[in-house]
Amino acid sequence: MTREQYILATQQNSLPRIENPQLYPVGIYGWRKRCLYFFVLLLLVTMIVNLAMTIWILKVMNFTVDGMGNLRVTKKGIRLEGISEFLLPLYVKEIHSRKDSPLVLQSDRNVTVNARNHMGQLTGQLTVGAEAVEAQCKRFEVRASEGEKVLFSADEDEIIIGADRLKVTGTEGAVFGHSVETPHIRAEPSQDLKLESPTRSLIMEAPKGVQVSAAAGDLKATCRKELHLQSTEGEIFLNADIIRLGNLPMGSFSSSPSSSSTPRQTIYELCVCPNGKLYLSPAGAGSTCQSTSSICLWS
C-alpha cells in the first residue's frame, strides 16, 4: 500500500458517518433555464435575419469587387453610369462623360459651379438658372473649337469680340450708349446701311480723315436747318462735270437808286478761276469775270 492510499483509508475511517445525507443540485433549472433558452433562440433568429438582410442588400445594391451598382472603382478614379442624384456637395477634380454620350447636369432650381483658391475664397462662379445664366469672375472668355482664337472676352475694363464678323439681326438694330470706335462698318450685300440718332446728334470723327463713298449710287446730305462745310486749314474741293445750285433767290442790279432814302444794295457775281477756285466780283459794267487779267489776282 502506498502512502497516499494509507492516508485516504485512515481519513475515511476517522470521518463520522451520516445516515441521511442531503443532496444539493448544481446548475440552472426551472424558469431560469427556460429564459436562457428563449434568449439563445432569439439571438439565433436575429442573426439569421441580419444575415438574410445583408445578403439582400448586397444583391439589390449590386455589390461587386469593382464597386457598387453603377459606381465602379477603377485605377483612374470612379466611374458612374446612368442617372445619379447627389444630396450633398460633390468635390471632384475632373468630371468626364463617356466618349459616346454627353454629360448632363440637371437640377430642379439651378446649377451652380464654383471655383475656389487654396484659401477657400470664391474666385469664379457660373450659375445656370431658370431666368438667366450668370458668370462671376475676373475675366470671361469664349474660344473657338481649336482653343487658340478668342471669340469673346469681357472684363471690368473692356469687351473684345474676336469673330471675323459681327452680325446684328434684330429689327431695331444695335444701340450704343456711348462712342463707337471701328475701322470699318459695312452692310450686308444688297442691303442698306443706316446710322441714325433719333433724338441727338450723330458724330463721326477721325484724326486722319473721314471718307464716305457711294460707288454705284447717290450720296445725299439732308438737314432741316443749315448745312455747314468748313475746312480750317485746307480747301473744299467739288469735282464734277456739272455743279448746280438750285432754288437760289434772284437779285436785280440798279446803277442809280430809285430814291435817296433807300440804301444802295451791292450785288456780287460768283466767278470761277481755271484752277477751280471761286471768288466774288461786283456785278455791273466793271465786272471782272470776263477779264483774264484779274483771274490770276484771285487765284
Backbone bond lengths (Angstrom), bond angles and torsions (degrees), N, CA, C in turn:
res aa  C-N    CA-C-N  psi(-1)  N-CA   C-N-CA  omega(-1)  CA-C   N-CA-C  phi
1 M - - - 1.468 - - 1.529 109.25 -
2 T 1.282 113.84 133.70 1.453 118.97 179.67 1.503 110.57 -79.36
3 R 1.295 114.61 172.07 1.474 120.30 -178.35 1.496 111.27 -67.54
4 E 1.350 117.33 -40.21 1.457 120.90 -179.12 1.521 110.85 -65.38
5 Q 1.311 116.90 -41.55 1.475 119.44 178.43 1.525 111.65 -64.13
6 Y 1.325 117.54 -36.49 1.469 121.03 178.79 1.503 111.57 -67.12
7 I 1.344 116.23 -39.69 1.462 118.96 -179.59 1.514 110.41 -67.69
8 L 1.320 118.01 -40.72 1.467 121.02 178.59 1.520 111.77 -65.32
9 A 1.317 118.09 -37.59 1.473 121.79 -179.33 1.512 110.92 -68.75
10 T 1.306 116.83 -40.06 1.468 120.08 178.95 1.507 111.80 -70.03
11 Q 1.398 117.22 -35.57 1.477 120.30 178.45 1.512 111.38 -68.19
12 Q 1.322 118.42 -36.54 1.463 120.55 179.60 1.525 110.95 -69.58
13 N 1.291 117.19 -33.50 1.464 119.28 179.80 1.510 112.11 -74.59
14 S 1.354 116.32 -27.01 1.467 119.48 -177.55 1.516 112.99 -83.15
15 L 1.374 120.24 -24.28 1.445 122.32 -178.94 1.501 110.91 -74.85
16 P 1.351 115.73 140.32 1.470 117.83 178.43 1.514 111.33 -74.88
17 R 1.251 116.57 145.83 1.454 122.52 -179.52 1.529 110.82 -92.09
18 I 1.366 112.69 136.66 1.468 118.65 178.58 1.512 107.08 -106.01
19 E 1.306 114.02 132.65 1.454 117.70 -174.89 1.526 112.11 -76.22
20 N 1.325 119.60 -43.42 1.490 123.01 -178.46 1.534 109.68 -118.41
21 P 1.322 120.79 83.55 1.487 121.98 -179.81 1.530 110.78 -72.16
22 Q 1.426 116.13 146.42 1.478 123.16 177.24 1.534 109.49 -99.01
23 L 1.343 116.97 128.87 1.471 122.94 -178.36 1.525 110.30 -100.19
24 Y 1.356 118.87 130.42 1.475 124.97 177.83 1.527 108.95 -109.38
25 P 1.327 117.83 115.92 1.488 119.07 -179.51 1.533 111.48 -70.91
26 V 1.318 116.11 142.89 1.460 124.04 179.35 1.525 108.83 -110.75
27 G 1.416 119.30 129.27 1.462 123.89 179.78 1.523 111.73 135.49
28 I 1.393 116.10 -172.01 1.458 122.82 -179.50 1.517 107.43 -108.27
29 Y 1.324 114.69 123.86 1.447 119.64 -177.20 1.529 108.95 -135.26
30 G 1.280 116.55 162.03 1.453 121.70 174.00 1.526 112.35 78.97
31 W 1.345 115.34 -142.01 1.476 120.93 -176.24 1.520 112.08 -67.13
32 R 1.327 117.82 -27.27 1.458 119.26 177.68 1.524 110.98 -64.55
33 K 1.308 115.82 -40.00 1.460 120.06 179.51 1.522 111.17 -66.78
34 R 1.336 115.64 -39.51 1.456 118.27 179.35 1.541 111.32 -67.82
35 C 1.329 118.72 -39.00 1.479 121.23 176.83 1.522 111.31 -63.92
36 L 1.327 116.23 -39.12 1.461 119.37 178.82 1.522 111.15 -63.40
37 Y 1.313 117.44 -44.77 1.465 119.95 177.93 1.538 111.99 -63.81
38 F 1.344 115.67 -35.77 1.457 119.15 178.81 1.530 111.38 -65.13
39 F 1.333 117.01 -43.77 1.466 119.96 179.30 1.519 112.00 -66.96
40 V 1.317 116.19 -37.01 1.471 119.22 177.03 1.530 110.23 -64.84
41 L 1.330 116.34 -41.68 1.462 119.67 178.45 1.529 111.21 -66.18
42 L 1.351 117.05 -40.51 1.464 120.26 178.14 1.523 111.21 -64.02
43 L 1.320 117.75 -40.30 1.459 120.88 177.87 1.526 110.86 -64.66
44 L 1.302 117.63 -38.47 1.460 121.11 178.72 1.525 111.16 -66.20
45 V 1.336 116.26 -42.07 1.461 119.67 178.37 1.531 110.39 -64.44
46 T 1.336 117.28 -41.46 1.469 120.92 178.83 1.523 111.09 -62.41
47 M 1.299 118.04 -42.08 1.453 121.20 178.05 1.523 111.70 -63.04
48 I 1.327 115.51 -40.68 1.467 118.65 179.40 1.535 110.60 -65.97
49 V 1.355 117.23 -41.73 1.460 120.41 178.64 1.528 110.52 -64.59
50 N 1.325 117.62 -43.56 1.470 120.23 178.25 1.523 111.48 -61.90
51 L 1.288 117.63 -41.36 1.459 120.30 177.93 1.521 111.77 -64.21
52 A 1.331 116.02 -40.74 1.464 119.70 178.67 1.535 110.70 -66.35
53 M 1.353 117.92 -41.77 1.464 120.68 177.84 1.529 111.33 -64.44
54 T 1.311 117.33 -39.20 1.462 120.21 178.42 1.526 111.37 -63.60
55 I 1.312 115.92 -43.57 1.472 119.17 178.33 1.524 110.53 -64.94
56 W 1.346 116.80 -38.78 1.468 119.65 179.37 1.528 111.48 -66.11
57 I 1.337 117.84 -41.53 1.461 121.63 178.26 1.522 110.46 -64.07
58 L 1.307 117.44 -43.09 1.461 120.18 177.87 1.524 111.39 -61.96
59 K 1.329 115.83 -35.87 1.455 119.47 -179.93 1.522 111.51 -73.05
60 V 1.341 117.44 -42.98 1.461 120.95 -177.84 1.521 111.17 -70.72
61 M 1.318 117.90 -44.93 1.465 121.77 -178.50 1.518 112.52 -77.88
62 N 1.270 116.94 -4.37 1.468 122.42 177.06 1.535 111.27 57.00
63 F 1.306 115.26 52.49 1.460 120.51 175.92 1.515 110.07 -72.24
64 T 1.323 114.11 128.98 1.453 120.59 176.26 1.531 108.81 -133.56
65 V 1.303 115.13 -175.71 1.457 119.24 178.54 1.531 110.71 -70.98
66 D 1.346 117.26 -30.98 1.468 120.85 -177.95 1.515 113.90 -83.64
67 G 1.324 118.67 -21.70 1.443 119.29 -177.98 1.512 111.58 169.38
68 M 1.331 115.25 -153.59 1.458 121.94 -176.18 1.517 108.99 -133.58
69 G 1.313 118.35 121.90 1.449 122.89 176.68 1.517 111.85 59.06
70 N 1.366 115.64 -125.96 1.463 120.87 177.87 1.518 113.09 -81.76
71 L 1.308 116.55 -0.60 1.458 121.40 -179.49 1.519 109.43 -96.99
72 R 1.330 115.17 120.87 1.459 121.09 -179.56 1.525 108.80 -121.44
73 V 1.300 115.36 135.77 1.463 121.88 178.13 1.520 107.80 -99.23
74 T 1.333 115.96 116.28 1.460 122.27 -179.50 1.526 109.61 -116.20
75 K 1.328 115.39 -179.43 1.458 120.11 179.34 1.525 111.80 -70.04
76 K 1.346 116.79 -31.07 1.461 120.55 -178.36 1.524 113.10 -86.43
77 G 1.324 117.88 -10.53 1.453 120.14 -179.49 1.514 110.95 150.24
78 I 1.309 116.03 -144.37 1.462 123.51 -178.46 1.516 108.42 -112.14
79 R 1.309 116.96 131.74 1.456 123.27 179.22 1.519 108.83 -111.48
80 L 1.329 115.60 124.35 1.457 121.97 -177.08 1.511 108.81 -119.06
81 E 1.313 117.67 124.99 1.455 123.43 -178.28 1.523 109.62 -113.72
82 G 1.342 114.89 147.41 1.455 119.68 178.39 1.519 112.26 85.01
83 I 1.328 116.97 -162.79 1.460 124.35 -178.56 1.529 108.73 -94.46
84 S 1.319 115.73 131.33 1.466 121.17 -178.25 1.522 109.14 -131.89
85 E 1.305 116.28 148.70 1.456 123.36 178.52 1.517 109.07 -121.04
86 F 1.344 115.59 133.61 1.451 122.54 179.21 1.523 107.78 -114.04
87 L 1.321 116.44 118.83 1.454 121.61 -179.35 1.515 112.40 -89.02
88 L 1.310 118.01 -18.76 1.456 123.39 -179.99 1.517 108.97 -123.01
89 P 1.336 118.81 167.36 1.481 120.38 179.91 1.515 112.77 -57.54
90 L 1.328 115.48 145.16 1.451 123.26 -179.86 1.526 108.00 -113.88
91 Y 1.315 117.39 122.87 1.452 123.07 -179.57 1.533 108.31 -112.62
92 V 1.307 116.01 112.35 1.459 121.53 -179.47 1.521 108.77 -137.58
93 K 1.298 116.24 163.23 1.458 121.84 176.58 1.518 111.54 -91.41
94 E 1.320 117.48 -43.82 1.458 122.28 179.71 1.524 109.18 -142.44
95 I 1.336 115.50 146.66 1.463 122.49 175.61 1.524 107.43 -126.74
96 H 1.315 117.05 121.60 1.463 122.59 179.70 1.523 108.85 -124.60
97 S 1.318 115.72 146.97 1.456 121.26 174.02 1.532 109.55 -98.58
98 R 1.291 115.19 172.82 1.460 119.21 175.95 1.527 109.90 -68.90
99 K 1.307 115.18 157.86 1.461 119.42 -177.40 1.519 112.69 -65.87
100 D 1.319 117.65 -27.09 1.459 120.55 -176.62 1.525 113.38 -105.70
101 S 1.335 118.20 14.94 1.461 120.12 -179.07 1.525 109.19 -148.05
102 P 1.348 117.35 149.72 1.467 120.16 179.66 1.527 111.54 -80.52
103 L 1.312 115.21 169.10 1.457 122.72 176.47 1.525 108.09 -104.48
104 V 1.312 117.00 120.87 1.467 122.69 -176.02 1.517 108.44 -117.99
105 L 1.348 116.25 125.63 1.457 123.65 173.38 1.519 107.76 -111.40
106 Q 1.303 117.31 119.86 1.458 121.75 -172.03 1.518 109.60 -130.06
107 S 1.349 115.47 140.52 1.450 121.46 178.38 1.518 108.88 -147.56
108 D 1.343 116.23 151.58 1.459 120.52 178.50 1.520 112.35 -71.35
109 R 1.334 118.56 -25.49 1.458 121.65 -178.51 1.521 111.00 -111.62
110 N 1.309 118.08 -71.97 1.453 121.00 178.31 1.521 109.38 -153.16
111 V 1.307 114.99 167.62 1.460 122.72 177.38 1.523 107.28 -118.20
112 T 1.301 117.22 121.55 1.454 123.15 -177.44 1.511 109.43 -121.06
113 V 1.323 115.83 129.23 1.466 122.92 176.99 1.519 107.50 -116.79
114 N 1.335 116.87 120.41 1.455 122.55 -177.84 1.517 110.30 -112.49
115 A 1.323 115.18 145.89 1.463 122.02 174.95 1.525 107.43 -124.50
116 R 1.332 116.91 131.08 1.451 122.29 -177.76 1.526 110.07 -127.81
117 N 1.324 115.22 157.31 1.452 120.14 177.85 1.522 110.43 -89.89
118 H 1.326 116.28 -170.97 1.465 119.78 -176.15 1.526 111.98 -69.86
119 M 1.333 117.51 -17.10 1.460 121.13 178.19 1.525 112.48 -92.75
120 G 1.319 117.37 0.70 1.453 121.19 179.66 1.506 114.41 85.63
121 Q 1.329 118.61 5.63 1.459 121.45 179.48 1.521 110.88 -80.55
122 L 1.332 115.99 144.48 1.460 121.64 -178.51 1.528 109.79 -75.72
123 T 1.336 116.66 120.60 1.465 121.73 179.14 1.520 113.08 -108.57
124 G 1.309 118.87 -21.90 1.459 121.78 179.24 1.513 110.55 -157.51
125 Q 1.337 115.37 147.58 1.461 120.02 -178.65 1.519 109.52 -148.59
126 L 1.321 115.93 135.15 1.460 123.16 176.05 1.524 107.69 -126.33
127 T 1.341 115.50 119.57 1.460 121.55 -177.04 1.514 108.85 -121.10
128 V 1.313 116.35 123.80 1.464 123.32 176.71 1.514 107.22 -109.85
129 G 1.334 116.63 108.21 1.450 121.77 -178.46 1.506 112.76 -115.96
130 A 1.312 114.83 -175.57 1.466 119.72 -179.09 1.516 112.07 -74.15
131 E 1.337 118.16 -26.16 1.454 121.45 -176.35 1.521 113.67 -106.30
132 A 1.318 117.96 -26.48 1.463 119.38 -175.33 1.510 109.96 -157.76
133 V 1.328 114.27 162.21 1.460 123.00 172.67 1.524 106.62 -114.19
134 E 1.310 117.15 115.59 1.449 122.00 -174.46 1.525 110.07 -114.37
135 A 1.323 114.74 136.89 1.466 121.66 176.81 1.518 107.97 -126.30
136 Q 1.314 116.50 127.26 1.453 122.24 -179.87 1.525 108.68 -122.41
137 C 1.323 115.72 109.70 1.458 120.99 -178.47 1.524 108.08 -163.85
138 K 1.324 116.53 173.10 1.450 120.63 178.91 1.527 111.48 -73.29
139 R 1.308 117.92 -34.72 1.467 121.74 -178.46 1.517 108.98 -148.37
140 F 1.332 115.81 132.77 1.466 122.43 -179.26 1.521 108.36 -115.77
141 E 1.332 116.89 125.97 1.460 121.82 -176.79 1.525 110.34 -130.20
142 V 1.333 114.36 143.88 1.461 122.53 172.27 1.520 106.36 -122.55
143 R 1.321 117.02 118.46 1.457 122.11 -175.99 1.520 111.00 -108.34
144 A 1.334 114.87 162.93 1.458 121.01 178.43 1.525 110.02 -73.37
145 S 1.325 115.59 175.74 1.460 120.21 -177.87 1.523 112.16 -62.50
146 E 1.349 116.78 -31.30 1.454 118.93 178.60 1.521 111.54 -73.09
147 G 1.340 117.92 -24.83 1.447 121.81 178.33 1.508 114.95 91.52
148 E 1.325 119.13 -1.86 1.458 121.21 -178.77 1.528 112.01 -97.61
149 K 1.321 118.06 -41.62 1.458 121.95 -175.95 1.522 109.94 -85.82
150 V 1.331 116.10 130.60 1.458 122.08 178.24 1.529 108.53 -89.56
151 L 1.325 117.60 116.53 1.457 122.04 179.39 1.519 112.21 -84.12
152 F 1.341 116.20 -36.35 1.464 120.61 -178.96 1.509 108.60 -148.03
153 S 1.318 115.63 135.07 1.455 121.45 -179.59 1.518 108.45 -143.36
154 A 1.346 115.95 136.80 1.467 120.98 -178.18 1.514 109.17 -143.53
155 D 1.330 115.96 135.41 1.460 123.05 172.46 1.522 108.41 -145.73
156 E 1.322 117.71 -167.21 1.457 120.73 -176.73 1.526 112.66 -69.47
157 D 1.331 117.49 -25.81 1.462 120.52 -174.78 1.521 113.61 -92.79
158 E 1.330 118.53 -39.66 1.457 120.13 -173.77 1.516 110.91 -155.66
159 I 1.333 114.34 165.59 1.456 123.68 175.15 1.522 107.09 -123.41
160 I 1.319 116.74 125.61 1.457 122.27 -176.74 1.521 108.74 -115.91
161 I 1.337 116.11 129.61 1.466 122.83 174.51 1.517 106.93 -112.66
162 G 1.316 116.33 111.60 1.453 121.32 -175.01 1.516 114.69 -98.89
163 A 1.321 119.20 12.10 1.461 121.31 178.87 1.523 110.13 -73.61
164 D 1.316 115.68 156.57 1.463 119.61 178.79 1.524 112.36 -66.50
165 R 1.305 118.23 -28.54 1.462 121.46 -178.25 1.517 109.32 -144.01
166 L 1.330 115.42 134.57 1.460 122.24 174.49 1.520 107.88 -106.60
167 K 1.334 116.70 115.61 1.455 121.96 -174.90 1.517 109.17 -116.83
168 V 1.351 115.87 125.88 1.456 123.14 177.67 1.520 107.30 -111.37
169 T 1.322 117.14 115.68 1.464 122.12 -175.31 1.517 113.11 -102.81
170 G 1.322 118.90 2.71 1.463 120.61 -179.97 1.514 112.13 -69.70
171 T 1.329 116.28 151.92 1.464 120.52 -179.69 1.523 111.92 -68.69
172 E 1.308 118.33 -29.09 1.458 121.91 179.85 1.519 112.79 -87.38
173 G 1.333 118.17 -4.09 1.452 120.57 178.24 1.511 111.74 78.68
174 A 1.322 115.63 -153.04 1.463 122.54 179.83 1.518 109.09 -112.35
175 V 1.323 116.56 134.27 1.459 123.01 -178.61 1.521 107.90 -113.87
176 F 1.337 116.88 124.72 1.459 122.94 179.34 1.521 108.34 -116.23
177 G 1.326 115.49 127.45 1.453 120.07 -179.52 1.507 114.05 -78.28
178 H 1.335 117.57 -22.44 1.463 121.24 -179.17 1.523 109.05 -133.18
179 S 1.318 116.44 -162.72 1.459 121.00 -173.43 1.521 111.73 -68.40
180 V 1.332 115.52 155.18 1.460 123.65 179.08 1.520 107.71 -125.10
181 E 1.308 116.96 126.81 1.458 122.60 178.37 1.526 108.70 -115.29
182 T 1.316 116.59 119.43 1.458 120.93 -178.34 1.522 109.24 -153.73
183 P 1.330 118.27 144.65 1.464 119.66 177.71 1.524 113.82 -81.87
184 H 1.346 117.28 -17.14 1.466 118.00 -174.56 1.519 109.44 -155.84
185 I 1.327 115.87 130.46 1.465 122.78 172.63 1.520 107.41 -124.08
186 R 1.329 116.38 122.66 1.460 120.16 -175.24 1.524 109.30 -138.62
187 A 1.327 115.38 139.34 1.458 120.69 176.92 1.519 109.98 -86.94
188 E 1.318 115.67 170.17 1.454 121.28 176.67 1.525 110.36 -67.96
189 P 1.323 118.05 155.55 1.475 119.46 176.66 1.531 111.28 -57.75
190 S 1.317 115.09 135.97 1.475 123.50 -178.85 1.516 112.66 65.17
191 Q 1.321 117.20 22.53 1.458 121.42 177.80 1.527 109.47 -125.26
192 D 1.328 116.10 153.83 1.455 121.84 179.71 1.523 110.36 -87.95
193 L 1.320 115.47 147.71 1.456 122.57 174.85 1.523 108.22 -108.57
194 K 1.318 116.64 124.78 1.458 121.82 -175.70 1.515 109.37 -129.79
195 L 1.325 115.39 121.61 1.454 122.72 173.80 1.519 107.49 -108.32
196 E 1.315 117.26 120.53 1.457 120.68 -170.66 1.515 110.24 -139.18
197 S 1.316 115.37 140.85 1.458 123.85 170.22 1.522 106.88 -125.10
198 P 1.326 119.50 100.73 1.466 120.74 -170.06 1.521 114.14 -62.60
199 T 1.315 119.28 -36.46 1.466 121.38 -173.54 1.516 113.99 -119.08
200 R 1.317 120.01 -8.98 1.451 121.96 -177.40 1.521 109.50 -131.90
201 S 1.322 115.35 -166.48 1.463 120.92 -175.54 1.528 110.47 -89.71
202 L 1.315 114.93 157.09 1.457 123.40 174.80 1.524 107.43 -116.88
203 I 1.322 116.75 116.42 1.461 122.61 -174.70 1.521 108.73 -119.40
204 M 1.320 116.06 128.67 1.462 123.21 173.09 1.519 107.91 -116.79
205 E 1.325 116.82 120.02 1.448 122.11 -177.06 1.526 110.08 -127.24
206 A 1.328 114.20 142.84 1.464 121.06 174.71 1.519 107.72 -154.46
207 P 1.324 118.92 133.37 1.468 119.47 -177.13 1.525 113.62 -68.03
208 K 1.329 118.55 -25.56 1.457 121.10 -177.81 1.517 113.15 -106.81
209 G 1.319 118.14 4.33 1.450 119.53 175.58 1.513 112.62 129.45
210 V 1.310 115.95 154.61 1.462 124.50 175.81 1.510 107.32 -123.37
211 Q 1.315 117.37 124.36 1.463 122.37 -177.81 1.517 109.27 -117.92
212 V 1.328 116.00 126.13 1.460 123.06 176.22 1.514 106.91 -119.65
213 S 1.326 116.82 119.29 1.460 120.99 -173.57 1.521 110.15 -130.85
214 A 1.350 115.23 139.57 1.461 122.50 173.64 1.524 106.79 -126.15
215 A 1.319 116.70 99.86 1.464 120.90 -172.41 1.520 112.47 -70.73
216 A 1.329 118.79 -33.31 1.461 120.15 -175.13 1.516 112.38 -128.46
217 G 1.334 117.83 27.23 1.456 119.05 -178.70 1.512 111.25 -157.96
218 D 1.310 115.64 -166.90 1.451 122.83 -178.57 1.524 110.73 -93.47
219 L 1.312 114.78 155.85 1.453 122.78 174.70 1.521 107.24 -121.16
220 K 1.324 116.51 116.60 1.455 121.41 -174.83 1.527 109.30 -119.57
221 A 1.325 115.25 138.51 1.468 122.99 174.11 1.518 107.14 -126.28
222 T 1.321 116.84 113.72 1.464 122.45 -175.81 1.524 109.11 -124.01
223 C 1.297 116.41 137.71 1.451 121.03 178.02 1.524 108.92 -143.75
224 R 1.307 115.77 163.31 1.465 120.47 -178.60 1.515 111.80 -84.68
225 K 1.340 116.98 -36.77 1.459 120.05 -177.00 1.520 110.10 -108.05
226 E 1.292 118.49 -112.76 1.449 121.93 -172.35 1.521 110.72 -102.06
227 L 1.335 114.76 147.48 1.457 122.53 176.64 1.522 107.24 -114.78
228 H 1.314 116.45 116.10 1.456 121.69 -176.29 1.523 109.38 -107.24
229 L 1.311 116.44 130.36 1.459 123.77 170.26 1.524 106.49 -116.86
230 Q 1.313 116.91 111.67 1.455 121.40 -172.64 1.518 110.23 -131.86
231 S 1.304 114.87 134.05 1.455 122.31 174.51 1.525 107.64 -129.34
232 T 1.312 117.31 116.04 1.461 120.55 -174.34 1.520 112.64 -72.53
233 E 1.310 118.07 -37.86 1.463 120.33 -176.60 1.527 113.26 -121.05
234 G 1.324 118.52 -25.49 1.450 120.83 -176.23 1.509 112.46 -100.72
235 E 1.313 116.18 -145.14 1.454 122.55 -176.44 1.513 110.18 -131.83
236 I 1.298 116.58 162.82 1.461 123.73 175.18 1.524 106.93 -103.69
237 F 1.307 117.20 116.12 1.458 123.45 -171.59 1.521 108.62 -110.71
238 L 1.339 117.08 121.32 1.460 123.95 175.92 1.521 107.70 -113.40
239 N 1.305 117.09 113.23 1.464 122.23 -175.78 1.524 108.70 -116.72
240 A 1.337 116.73 103.90 1.462 122.20 179.63 1.515 108.83 -160.48
241 D 1.343 115.72 157.49 1.463 119.66 176.93 1.523 111.67 -67.34
242 I 1.310 117.27 -37.80 1.468 122.06 -178.57 1.513 108.42 -131.77
243 I 1.299 116.48 129.77 1.458 122.62 175.12 1.523 107.08 -118.70
244 R 1.316 116.44 120.81 1.456 121.70 -176.38 1.522 109.66 -117.91
245 L 1.316 113.96 138.54 1.453 122.65 173.65 1.519 106.95 -120.11
246 G 1.309 117.50 98.56 1.454 121.44 -175.41 1.517 112.60 -91.37
247 N 1.348 115.20 163.27 1.470 123.02 177.06 1.519 112.40 58.70
248 L 1.329 116.29 38.10 1.452 119.84 177.14 1.531 109.40 -88.38
249 P 1.326 120.43 142.36 1.477 121.78 179.04 1.539 110.56 -71.29
250 M 1.307 115.93 144.85 1.460 122.49 179.44 1.528 109.95 -90.45
251 G 1.332 116.51 133.21 1.451 122.03 178.58 1.523 110.85 -115.73
252 S 1.299 116.57 160.38 1.467 121.74 178.99 1.523 108.63 -126.35
253 F 1.327 115.44 147.46 1.465 122.17 -179.06 1.520 109.12 -111.36
254 S 1.305 115.31 134.20 1.483 121.79 177.97 1.508 108.05 -129.06
255 S 1.366 114.88 128.60 1.465 119.21 -177.70 1.516 112.02 -70.67
256 S 1.339 117.87 -32.88 1.465 121.59 179.57 1.510 108.65 -127.85
257 P 1.295 118.56 137.98 1.465 119.88 -179.47 1.510 111.73 -67.87
258 S 1.312 117.61 148.47 1.467 122.64 -179.02 1.505 111.55 -70.04
259 S 1.302 118.27 -32.65 1.464 122.13 178.35 1.508 108.35 -142.62
260 S 1.323 113.26 154.71 1.468 117.73 -178.34 1.510 112.71 -71.61
261 S 1.352 117.69 -22.63 1.475 120.77 -178.87 1.515 111.95 -77.94
262 T 1.325 119.08 -24.32 1.471 122.03 -178.06 1.515 109.13 -85.73
263 P 1.344 119.17 125.13 1.460 120.61 -179.99 1.517 110.46 -70.01
264 R 1.293 114.17 147.57 1.465 120.60 179.27 1.522 110.31 -72.58
265 Q 1.328 117.39 133.35 1.461 123.74 179.56 1.515 109.49 -99.15
266 T 1.296 116.07 126.30 1.458 121.23 -178.92 1.527 108.67 -91.99
267 I 1.312 116.37 129.56 1.458 122.97 179.86 1.514 108.08 -115.73
268 Y 1.336 114.66 134.73 1.450 120.54 -179.06 1.519 109.84 -113.28
269 E 1.283 113.68 155.76 1.462 121.43 174.19 1.526 109.53 -105.58
270 L 1.314 114.55 144.36 1.456 120.87 177.59 1.514 108.35 -94.07
271 C 1.298 116.65 115.97 1.460 121.99 -176.76 1.512 110.35 -111.55
272 V 1.325 115.13 152.04 1.463 122.80 -177.63 1.510 108.40 -120.02
273 C 1.314 116.62 131.50 1.457 122.38 174.53 1.519 110.14 -85.12
274 P 1.309 117.59 161.51 1.471 119.63 177.91 1.526 113.91 -60.30
275 N 1.330 117.52 -28.14 1.466 119.32 178.64 1.520 113.03 -82.67
276 G 1.333 118.01 2.22 1.450 121.61 176.32 1.501 115.38 98.39
277 K 1.323 119.83 -2.60 1.449 121.53 -179.35 1.525 110.09 -81.14
278 L 1.335 114.54 151.70 1.463 122.45 -178.92 1.520 109.69 -109.64
279 Y 1.340 115.38 147.53 1.458 120.73 173.57 1.517 107.98 -151.84
280 L 1.320 115.00 159.82 1.464 122.56 -179.76 1.519 109.55 -99.99
281 S 1.329 114.27 140.70 1.466 121.28 178.31 1.522 108.94 -134.54
282 P 1.325 119.49 140.06 1.480 120.52 178.75 1.522 110.72 -60.80
283 A 1.327 115.42 134.61 1.464 120.19 -179.48 1.515 110.04 -79.38
284 G 1.311 116.08 156.00 1.466 120.97 177.39 1.506 111.00 126.37
285 A 1.324 112.35 -159.01 1.472 117.56 -176.71 1.509 111.48 -66.61
286 G 1.369 116.11 -30.87 1.460 118.48 -178.12 1.501 113.61 -90.06
287 S 1.319 119.64 26.83 1.454 122.18 -179.25 1.511 110.25 -65.67
288 T 1.319 114.45 139.72 1.469 120.90 -179.47 1.502 113.02 -105.77
289 C 1.344 117.73 7.98 1.471 119.02 -179.03 1.523 110.99 -64.97
290 Q 1.369 116.18 -34.15 1.450 119.33 -178.47 1.516 112.20 -90.40
291 S 1.300 117.38 -2.83 1.446 121.01 -177.51 1.516 109.39 -88.91
292 T 1.284 115.66 120.74 1.465 119.52 -179.94 1.512 112.12 -74.99
293 S 1.346 116.84 -20.05 1.461 118.28 -178.20 1.501 112.84 -76.64
294 S 1.349 117.16 -23.20 1.462 119.86 -178.31 1.518 113.17 -90.66
295 I 1.298 116.74 -7.57 1.470 118.95 -177.60 1.510 110.21 -66.89
296 C 1.298 116.31 -45.29 1.456 120.26 -175.64 1.527 112.56 -68.30
297 L 1.356 116.09 -21.44 1.452 118.16 -179.63 1.529 110.88 -68.54
298 W 1.340 117.86 -34.53 1.470 122.47 -177.96 1.522 113.09 -97.66
299 S 1.295 116.78 -2.03 1.441 117.68 -178.18 1.521 112.47 -80.12
